[in-house]
Structures are given as C-alpha cells and as structure tokens.
Amino acid sequence: MPFAHTPRLKLYYERGGEGQSVLFISGTGGDLRNKPNQFNSPLTKNFELISYDQRGLGQSDNPDTAFTMAQYADDAAALLDELGIDRIPVVGVSFGGMVAQELILRHPNRVSCAVLACTSSGGEGGGSYPLHEIAHLDPLERATTHLQAADLRHTKAWIKANPDAWQKRVNLAVNNVRDDRDELGALKQLHARASHDTFARLAGIQCPLLLVGGEFDGVAPMKNMQHLADNIIDSELKFFQGGHMFLIQDKNAYPYIVQWLKGSLS
C-alpha cells in the first residue's frame, strides 16, 4: 500500500486516472477504504487524481496530540514534498475545502488553482454546521440530524411523505461509518474544524478559484459560499441543485468543475 513518510507522520494515499495531476482533499471523516469515493468520480476520467487519508483517519497515522487546521494544511504540503510535486491544482470538498484554504494561505506557491466545494471560511464569513456538537449522539440520531442539515429539503413533511427514501438514506449514512474507524481521530478532526477561521486572511488567496455549492445545503449554506466569493479576488461562484451532496445530486456539477479546471490549466 502507498504510504508517504512525512517528517511528522505517515499518510496513506492513492493515485488514479490519467492526465494532469490534481490533489483531492476530502471532507469530514474521509476514509479511502469507503467505496465508492472520489476515485469513482468523473475527475479520474480527465485527470490523475491524488488523494489521501487525513491525519487521524483511515490508514494514516493518528498523532497523540490535538489537531489544528494548520497541521492539516502542512500535511498536504508534506505529501506533495514526498511525491516530488512542486505545484498542483487542488479540489477541496467540505472540510477539505477548509484545509485547502489553509494550504493556499500557508503554502501559496504549491497551489496553481483550486476548487472549493460546499465549504466555509469560519469567522465573520460563517462557520459550517457544528458537527462537533452532535458527535455524542447515538449513530442513528447523529445520522438523521446530519442528513437534515445536509439537505434543507429534508423537512418533517418531506420525511413523512417519503418514508422509504428517507430510511434508505439514514441506513446508508449509518452504515457508511466503518466499525474500525478511529473515533478519537475523527473527534479531533471535528474539534479542529470547529476552530477553522480564514475570513480575515481571504484576500491573501491569489490563485484562480472556483467556488461551488448546493442550493439546499445547510452544512455550508449559500451565504457562507457568497462570503468566500466576496472576499477572494480571483474567484467564480456557482450553485447547483442539491444539498451538501450536490456533487452527486446534480449531474452538471462535475462536468462544470472539469471544464473549469481544464480552462484554468490551459
């Protein structure tokens, strides 16, 4: 299995697809052992995708300390060092979009352009839904709370009118958490996420940026994405049909991202 032995920790990573390399930074609880994942997306039909398990998750190390957003960003830069990559386009989704913001700010010469999906700046720009506040709930209650936040169309009336569809989504959310997940590592990620705040530094993001979100996302609301667009000079904002999972809910989302990346790299 491919591991990058960085100065701070060992990171598990994978590569797939063909073409220009793109670094994909995944969201909360991301674990490459869960299938399907980003390597099953249209991105790998157009680019060579590089992705990894972030610290405390999947098959990467879980250092015996609290985590910070700066450390997550430095981990990404260290992975690029180990792979011999100086500069690369980045796609960051949800929590991965937060890490990508820090990566650009801390290591600006490493990112040629970036796509930030369903994410937030924190601070005055608004924080994403406080997942750390529901971490103590039992798996079923946690899943239902998260699903309702992730798609604002999941109202009580909708759930009552669509019981089978709702139950299928709840079951999928509960079963998507592996029995061997490192719960401490996952919790430390949530606490780092809670302190994320790049708002006052957004003007320092100088690379071309595509901001994409879902119209019904309650985890990273539209207003949060608008705050990012208003404070990052070279940025484009585009919303799609769907909630926090708009990338798989709207068939137009990935093609738009692919075309934007190709245009930015040409």
DAHULIN-V346003 format. One record per residue. OMEGA is omega as a letter, one per 20 degrees, with the letter a starting at -180 (* if undefined). NEAR is the number of other ideal C-beta (glycine too) atoms within 12 Angstrom. Layout:
omega = (OMEGA,OMEGA)
near = (NEAR,NEAR)
This chain:
omega = (a,r,r,a,a,r,a,a,r,a,r,r,r,r,r,a,a,r,r,r,r,r,r,r,a,a,a,r,a,a,a,r,r,a,i,r,a,r,r,a,r,r,a,r,a,a,r,a,r,r,a,r,r,a,r,a,r,a,r,a,r,a,a,r,r,a,r,r,r,r,r,r,r,r,r,r,r,r,r,r,a,a,r,a,a,a,a,r,a,r,r,a,r,r,r,r,r,r,a,r,r,r,a,a,a,a,a,a,a,a,a,r,a,r,r,a,r,a,a,r,a,r,a,r,r,r,r,a,a,a,r,a,r,a,a,a,r,a,a,a,r,a,a,r,a,a,r,r,a,r,a,r,r,r,r,r,a,a,r,a,a,a,a,r,r,a,r,a,r,a,r,a,a,a,a,r,a,r,a,r,r,a,r,r,r,a,r,r,a,a,r,r,a,a,a,r,r,a,a,a,a,r,r,r,a,a,r,a,r,r,a,a,r,a,a,a,r,r,r,a,a,a,r,r,r,r,r,a,a,a,r,a,a,a,r,a,a,r,a,r,r,r,a,r,a,a,r,r,a,a,a,a,a,r,r,r,a,a,r,r,a,r,a,a,a,*)
near = (15,21,20,33,18,26,16,26,31,25,41,31,38,34,26,25,24,14,20,25,32,43,45,47,48,42,41,45,37,39,32,32,23,26,12,14,28,40,27,21,29,25,38,28,18,26,34,24,36,38,46,43,43,50,42,39,43,33,30,39,28,28,24,13,17,21,36,27,38,27,31,46,38,28,43,48,37,31,44,33,21,23,27,12,28,14,24,37,43,49,49,47,45,45,44,44,48,49,48,50,48,43,41,43,33,27,34,23,17,30,38,28,35,49,48,50,51,48,49,43,40,31,22,19,31,29,29,44,33,23,35,25,19,26,26,14,16,13,23,18,17,26,29,25,25,39,35,29,31,36,35,23,29,32,17,13,11,19,21,12,13,18,14,12,18,25,17,16,28,27,18,19,29,22,15,26,27,22,12,14,25,26,20,20,32,33,26,31,44,33,24,34,40,28,25,42,26,39,26,17,26,32,18,21,36,20,31,26,38,39,44,44,44,38,26,29,40,33,43,50,30,30,23,40,40,22,31,46,28,20,28,34,16,21,32,25,27,30,30,32,22,31,35,44,34,36,40,27,24,26,15,21,33,31,21,26,40,31,20,32,35,22,16,27,23,12)
